[in-house]
Amino acid sequence: MCLHCDDPDAGAWEHGGLYKSCLLELDGVFHLFYNAKNHMNWPWIEQTGVAISTDLKQWRRVAQQPVLTVGAPGTYDDLFASDPCVLRCDDAWALFYFGNSSDGHARDSVAFSTDLLHWDKCGEVLVDVGPAGAIDSRHAHKPSMFLHAGRLYHFYCAVAPAAGTRLGEIDHDEIRGIAVSTNA
């Protein structure tokens, strides 16, 4: 079975398409975390699911519902809980993700699990949007994490408004770049 939005086993929450994935292996079982949207046209909701495999060919969704859902209205992740990046953290797992909010900004946060299936959000923003004029004044999102020499490196997409930016024949209203935040 191929994992895609036309799959008859797909839940309604993923019928609009699948996005970024994060693959990890634990005791011979591969876990593929991915985010999906509920329909093709804006506005949509994005949430995170997981499928498992023992051979990287045949995949099975673990649940018909997302394992990481959007938050309550007015929270930092009330529209998206997306772009999973899963790392081992002592005796638990950490799922770094970005929350997109109805306030028009995206921010990174984290949820924790002991079994890779049930996640508890920390309830706080890890990397927030910056002040006006900062490289991340619109969005600070799409985490990619790694640990090196005891330091956690949190790379993310920094987005700021940009008036009159033209690249070739395309007008853009923002500029994007990669930023990094560390724990020390």
LOLOZA-948425 format. One record per residue (C-alpha): x, y, z. Coordinates in steps of 0.001 Angstrom, whole numbers, padded with zeros to 6 digits, always signed. Example, Ala and Ser with C-alpha at 12.3 -4.5 7.8 and 13.67 -1.06 7.14 Angstrom:
% residues 2
+012300-004500+007800+013670-001060+007140
END
This chain:
% residues 184
+000000+000000+000000+001281+003445-000899+000624+006163+001659-001093+009086-000078-004252+011181+000147-006242+008999-002328-005617+005946-000147-008965+004392+000876-007581+004045+004414-006853+007780+004634-008713+009739+007272-010729+012835+006378-008048+014931+008123-005506+013986+005382-007588+014104+002180-006032+017396+001012-002478+016055+000752+000543+014872+002696+003630+016950+003466+006972+016813+005229+007961+013550+006833+010348+012431+009540+011538+008822+009503+013021+006953+012451+013688+003333+013271+013157+001744+016683+013729-001969+017307+013256-002901+013644+010080-000837+013184+010179+002281+011019+007973+005186+012082+007087+007743+009422+005700+010948+010913+004041+013262+008393+001697+016190+008304-001423+016324+006193-004142+018809+005371-007852+018143+005457-008664+019600+002012-007047+021239-001004-008364+024798-000784-007518+027426+001815-008392+027632+004606-007351+024145+005686-006115+022450+008849-002757+020597+008992-002059+017934+011619+000550+015209+012183+000097+011450+011758+002297+008365+011829+002569+005196+009769+004755+002170+010531+006613-000420+008477+009109-003219+009012+010385-003267+005404+010043+000370+004192+007689-000897+001442+004416-001720+003143+003077+000976+005451+000214+000980+007921-001291+004041+009529-001206+003656+013290-004507+005482+013771-007243+007011+011640-006788+010263+013556-003710+012484+013796-001328+011789+016670-000642+015527+017056-003697+017716+016598-004212+021446+016313-004834+023420+019493-007894+025238+020749-008997+028441+018971-006712+031348+019793-003649+029206+020585-000332+029331+018696-001237+026106+016838-004967+026453+016151-004563+025950+012361-001446+023789+011934+000491+021259+014014+002948+020479+011215+006409+019512+009981+007386+016903+012575+011003+016394+013609+011306+013587+016194+014342+013089+018451+015103+010917+021484+015228+012983+024691+016434+010940+027692+013620+008445+028430+011107+010151+026146+010664+011296+022564+010411+014936+021520+008361+015896+018461+009322+019382+017349+006690+020994+015132+005376+024326+014008+002040+025728+014946+000324+028115+012589-002128+030398+014285-005199+032291+013186-003204+035436+014070-001272+034882+010805+002041+033798+012341+003801+030425+012588+005961+029419+015561+007867+026310+016670+006950+024196+019680+007424+020641+020996+005401+017675+022276+006646+014665+024281+005848+010944+024227+007084+007690+025743+005527+005443+023070+005713+007500+019808+001895+007388+019551+000509+009551+022359+001895+013079+022519+001634+015792+025157+002319+019320+023958+004535+021453+026169+002032+024298+025682+004704+026912+025029+006333+028436+021994+010019+027480+021662+010916+029910+018886+008550+032836+018466+008296+035419+015716+010673+038322+016132+009877+042010+016454+009115+044227+013442+012178+044391+011200+013615+041050+012371+014390+038252+009901+011621+036172+011493+008995+038862+012123+006317+036990+010119+007120+033321+010799+009649+031264+012780+008736+027752+011695+009504+024386+010067+011973+022978+012618+014934+020763+011897+016856+019669+014964+020056+017925+015856+022156+017424+018941+025936+017855+018756+028411+017913+021649+025623+018480+024177+024123+021423+022305+020721+021329+020618+020662+023144+017276+017198+024279+016205+017211+025326+012556+014056+026967+011260+012650+028941+008348+012725+032659+009187+010222+034769+007229+009915+038561+007101+007799+040883+004965+009507+042385+001934+007867+045069-000151+008583+045215-003858+010824+042151-004006+010980+040732-007499+012750+037525-008510+012645+037089-012265+009037+037579-013241+007596+036806-009795+006678+039457-007223+007161+038362-003620+005822+039930-000443+008255+038151+001875+011828+037009+002193+012774+033597+003599+015987+032271+005053+017341+029647+007421+017996+030701+011027+019346+028770+014003+018638+028870+017723+020605+026870+020301+020077+025850+023912+023322+027418+025145
END
